[in-house]
Amino acid sequence: PTPVIRWIKEGGELPTNRTFFENFKKTLKIIDVSEADSGNYKCIARNTLGSAHHVISVTVKAAPYWITAPRNLVLSPGEDGTLICRANGNPKPNISWLANGVPI
């Protein structure tokens, strides 16, 4: 008999409101993907004669993006200033500091 197909995300849940099934549940579609969607997804096919499954590993890559965008500072002589550069991505970006184009 035609198997019933089910999808699960190992160690978590399928993304709520962003998961759709196509082609009689043979295709899992996730829209607006984020890094949290990385992981192992398992497709399970089951009928009265048994079951079979396959695990698909999904890795979400992301270009560097700002967690907190840097802000300009206006300081007077003798004041202290703090510059914050918080960025993320996958792979994790390297952060470099330069003053007038020269590494510090």
C-alpha positions as CSV (number, residue, x, y, z in Angstrom):
1,P,0.0,0.0,0.0
2,T,1.0,3.6,-0.5
3,P,3.0,4.7,2.6
4,V,2.0,7.6,4.9
5,I,4.9,10.1,5.0
6,R,5.8,12.1,8.1
7,W,8.6,14.6,8.6
8,I,10.4,15.4,11.9
9,K,13.3,17.6,12.9
10,E,15.7,15.7,15.1
11,G,16.1,17.4,18.5
12,G,13.5,20.0,17.8
13,E,10.3,20.9,16.0
14,L,9.5,21.8,12.5
15,P,9.3,25.6,12.1
16,T,5.8,26.7,13.0
17,N,3.9,28.6,10.3
18,R,6.8,28.4,7.9
19,T,6.5,24.7,7.0
20,F,4.6,23.4,4.0
21,F,4.2,20.0,2.4
22,E,4.0,19.4,-1.3
23,N,3.7,16.4,-3.6
24,F,1.6,14.3,-1.2
25,K,4.0,15.1,1.7
26,K,7.0,13.9,-0.2
27,T,8.4,17.4,-0.2
28,L,9.0,19.5,2.9
29,K,9.2,23.2,2.1
30,I,10.5,25.8,4.7
31,I,10.0,29.5,3.9
32,D,12.0,32.4,5.3
33,V,14.8,30.2,6.5
34,S,16.9,31.2,9.5
35,E,20.1,29.8,11.1
36,A,17.9,28.1,13.7
37,D,16.5,25.9,10.9
38,S,19.9,24.1,10.6
39,G,19.7,20.5,11.7
40,N,18.8,17.0,10.8
41,Y,15.4,16.4,9.2
42,K,14.0,12.9,9.0
43,C,11.5,11.7,6.4
44,I,9.6,8.5,7.6
45,A,7.5,6.4,5.2
46,R,5.3,3.8,6.8
47,N,2.6,1.3,5.6
48,T,1.2,-2.0,6.9
49,L,4.3,-3.8,5.7
50,G,6.9,-1.7,7.5
51,S,8.7,1.6,7.4
52,A,11.7,3.3,6.0
53,H,13.4,6.6,6.8
54,H,16.1,8.9,5.6
55,V,17.9,11.7,7.4
56,I,18.7,14.9,5.6
57,S,21.3,17.3,7.1
58,V,20.5,21.0,6.5
59,T,23.1,23.7,7.1
60,V,22.1,27.3,6.8
61,K,24.9,29.7,5.8
62,A,24.6,33.4,6.4
63,A,26.7,36.3,5.3
64,P,27.9,38.6,8.1
65,Y,25.1,40.7,9.6
66,W,24.9,43.2,12.4
67,I,23.6,42.2,15.8
68,T,24.1,45.7,17.0
69,A,25.0,48.2,14.3
70,P,28.0,50.4,15.1
71,R,27.3,54.1,16.0
72,N,29.3,57.2,15.4
73,L,30.8,58.9,18.4
74,V,31.5,62.6,18.9
75,L,34.0,63.1,21.8
76,S,35.8,66.0,23.3
77,P,39.5,65.7,24.2
78,G,39.9,63.8,27.5
79,E,36.6,61.9,27.2
80,D,36.3,58.2,27.1
81,G,34.5,56.4,24.3
82,T,33.4,52.9,23.7
83,L,33.0,51.4,20.2
84,I,31.0,48.2,19.9
85,C,31.0,45.9,16.9
86,R,28.6,43.0,17.2
87,A,28.2,40.9,14.1
88,N,27.2,37.3,13.4
89,G,27.0,34.9,10.5
90,N,27.7,31.3,9.5
91,P,30.6,30.7,9.4
92,K,31.2,33.2,12.3
93,P,32.9,36.3,10.9
94,N,36.2,37.6,12.0
95,I,36.1,41.2,13.4
96,S,38.9,43.6,12.7
97,W,39.5,47.1,14.0
98,L,41.1,49.8,11.9
99,A,41.7,53.5,12.6
100,N,41.8,55.6,9.4
101,G,42.4,52.4,7.4
102,V,45.3,51.1,9.6
103,P,44.8,48.0,11.8
104,I,45.0,48.7,15.5
